[in-house]
Amino acid sequence: MTTLLPRDDDNTPNQPLRLKAGKAQSLSVTATSARNTTAFAADTRVIAVYATGPSFIRSGDSTVEAAATDHYLPGGTYLYLSLGQGKAGRDTHLAAIRVSADVTLYISEMA
């Protein structure tokens, strides 16, 4: 399984944050845009995402929709995303749409 985390001298990935208890979600990603129904916790600044196959993703508010022109997430790769904060605002939801076949997208809130 591929990861983009920094590695230590033994080539072991270092996870800089911990998983938040009770803050895991999953999405069935199909040809129609889907988003998480529960907003991310107000204190969550980073999420980890993993998809069982390739998809396109987009973060935003409770109305966000993904399209084939959005960010490509390769299947089988963990990606850590900042939700933003401050004057730029903070994203509360993640939307996804499949590339070619239906997949499952897993979202973990980090602390």
WOHU-V311120 format. One record per backbone hydrogen bond with DSSP energy under -1.0 kcal/mol. NH is the residue of the N-H (numbers start at 1). CO is the residue of the C=O. E is the energy in kcal/mol with one decimal. If there is no record, write none. Layout:
# WOHU-V311120
{{NH:CO:E} {NH:CO:E}}
This chain:
# WOHU-V311120
{{2:76:-1.2} {8:12:-2.1} {11:8:-2.1} {14:6:-3.0} {20:109:-2.5} {23:20:-1.8} {25:107:-2.7} {27:105:-2.7} {29:103:-3.0} {34:96:-2.3} {36:94:-1.4} {40:92:-2.0} {44:41:-2.0} {47:81:-2.5} {48:108:-2.8} {49:79:-2.8} {50:106:-2.0} {52:104:-2.2} {55:73:-2.1} {56:97:-2.7} {57:71:-3.0} {58:95:-2.1} {60:93:-2.1} {64:61:-1.8} {70:67:-2.2} {71:57:-1.3} {73:55:-3.5} {76:51:-3.1} {78:2:-1.3} {79:49:-2.2} {81:47:-2.9} {83:45:-3.1} {89:86:-1.7} {91:83:-3.1} {92:60:-2.1} {93:60:-2.4} {95:58:-3.1} {96:34:-2.7} {97:56:-1.9} {98:30:-2.6} {99:54:-1.3} {103:29:-1.9} {105:27:-2.4} {106:50:-3.6} {107:25:-3.0} {108:48:-2.8} {109:23:-1.9} {110:46:-2.5} {111:18:-2.9}}
